Amino acid sequence: MRSFTDRVAVVTGAGSGIGRATSEALARHGAHVAVVDTNEARAADTAELIRSLGRRASTHVADVRDQSRLDAVAAEVVEIHGGCHILVNNAGVTSAGGFEDESLDDLHWIVDINVWGVVHGCRSFLPALRDAEEAHIVNLSSMVGLLGLPHNAAYSLTKGAVRSFTEALRAELVTTDIGVTVVYPGAIRTDITNAARGSHAAQLASMGNSRFAPLAMRPPGTVARRIVRAIERDQPRITVGPDARAGDLRTRLYPGRSGLIGRVTTRL
């Protein structure tokens, strides 16, 4: 993308974490932001941050599982801002624990948000993105989309699906003016662990809130800065953090060999 000035960006899950940091980073580069989140108060806080930077902001309370609501949000964004140039499908949840211990309700929950949420976002906003002179889609996967981790089978399932879907979508849109990027963050310090499900959810939340978390996890702004650069350079994929880069390298050198990780996590 040649310039972010007066471009309109839509960010899902923008009320906190990577979504809020990405909204701020885009605004600092000149973009106006449509803030999409299920939490109205958090969305309003992000919008106020955008306005303090001299950019326009609108808030849209929406659950990415609801295709009809996202269709309505797309219409609202075009009406308020006059178009859409950037879509960041960031909204997501996680789970932790053995696959056999996952309830079917929790499996549907994580797939509906992490996979269908990305699909719904792309379907709802592609018409507006096609109308723009240049546009970009960013889909958030995870390092587990590169390396399926034991005791994270459900989360790995969803982020692997986002990886494949995004790669295919980029190939389909290669002859258009719409760029597509898939992002593979490593461990990032956000609230996602506090809303986790699964048999190990409590342990995951405890790890995320421990005093050691800042040492092991990178701040959301790290991902946001890389997303902005990826849009500028039309990069097809980016990994964020040493753990994500190590996972990427491991899958290239030793594909399909996760037995050792499974033995370690089982003991832990």
Buried (B, 14 or more C-beta within 10 A) or exposed (E): BEEBEEBBBBBBBBBBBBBBBBBBBBBBBBBBBBBBBBBEEBBBBBBEBBBEBEBBBBBBBBBBBBBEBBBBBBEBBBEBBEBBBBBBBBBBBBBBBBBEEBEEEBBEBBBBBBBBBBBBBBBBBBEBBEEBEBBBBBBBBBBBBBBBBBBBBBBBBBBBBBBEBBBEBBEEBEEEEBBBBBBBBBBBBBBBBEEBBBBBBEBBBEBBEEEEBEEEBBBBBBBBBBBBEBBBEBBBBBBBBEBBBBBBEBBEEEEEEBEEBEEEBEEE
